[in-house]
């Protein structure tokens, strides 16, 4: 796969994820979890500043920011692989045959 092909598929991936995130905004279960996380996030921030030194806070933040970045890359790759598998399956079935 060329870099242009990968870039095109990644653009499609981004657009599909944006569509999924828009749907989540109408999902009551997601909204409930989101609100709960907002509230517990405030509690965590308070504890975080009370119990850790500045250097410790930096270390913890770097770790969790790295985890978030890693998870996003993994999610993108899983979705990307799913798209590739889907296209291969469609081609295998001959749906897009001339």
C-alpha positions in Angstrom: 0.0 0.0 0.0 1.4 3.4 -0.9 1.6 6.3 1.4 -1.1 8.1 -0.6 -3.4 5.2 -0.4 -2.8 5.0 3.4 -3.4 8.7 3.7 -6.7 8.5 1.8 -7.9 5.6 4.0 -6.8 7.4 7.1 -8.9 10.5 6.0 -11.9 8.2 5.5 -11.2 6.7 8.9 -11.2 10.1 10.5 -14.5 11.0 8.9 -16.1 7.8 10.0 -14.9 8.4 13.6 -16.3 11.9 13.6 -19.7 10.4 12.5 -19.6 7.9 15.3 -18.7 10.6 17.9 -21.7 12.7 16.6 -24.0 9.6 17.2 -22.6 9.3 20.7 -23.8 12.8 21.6 -27.3 11.4 21.3 -26.7 8.2 23.2 -28.1 8.5 26.8 -25.8 5.8 28.2 -22.8 7.5 26.8 -23.9 10.9 28.1 -24.4 9.4 31.6 -20.9 7.9 31.6 -19.5 11.2 30.2 -21.1 13.2 33.0 -20.0 10.7 35.7 -16.4 10.9 34.3 -16.6 14.7 34.4 -17.5 14.6 38.1 -15.0 12.0 39.1 -12.4 13.9 37.1 -12.9 16.9 39.3 -12.3 14.8 42.4 -9.2 13.2 40.9 -7.8 16.6 40.0 -8.3 17.8 43.6 -6.6 14.7 45.0 -3.9 14.9 42.4 -2.9 18.4 43.4 -3.1 17.6 47.2 -1.0 14.5 47.2 1.7 14.9 44.6 4.6 17.2 44.1 4.9 19.2 40.9 7.5 16.7 39.5 5.3 13.7 40.5 2.3 15.4 38.8 4.3 15.9 35.6 5.4 12.2 35.6 1.8 11.0 36.1 0.5 13.3 33.4 3.1 12.3 30.9 2.3 8.6 31.6 -1.5 9.1 31.1 -1.0 11.4 28.1 1.2 8.7 26.5 -1.4 6.0 27.3 -4.1 8.1 25.6 -1.9 8.7 22.6 -1.1 4.9 22.4 -4.8 4.0 22.7 -5.7 6.4 19.9 -3.1 4.9 17.6 -4.2 1.4 18.5 -7.9 2.3 17.9 -7.1 3.9 14.5 -5.1 0.8 13.5 -7.9 -1.6 14.5 -10.5 0.5 12.6 -8.1 0.8 9.6 -7.6 -3.0 9.6 -11.4 -3.5 9.8 -11.9 -1.3 6.7 -9.2 -3.2 4.8 -10.8 -6.6 5.8 -14.2 -5.3 4.7 -12.9 -4.2 1.3 -11.1 -7.5 0.8 -14.3 -9.4 1.7 -16.3 -7.3 -0.7 -13.7 -8.0 -3.5 -13.7 -11.7 -2.6 -17.5 -11.8 -3.0 -17.2 -10.2 -6.4 -19.5 -7.3 -5.5 -17.3 -4.8 -7.2 -16.3 -7.0 -10.1 -16.6 -5.4 -13.6 
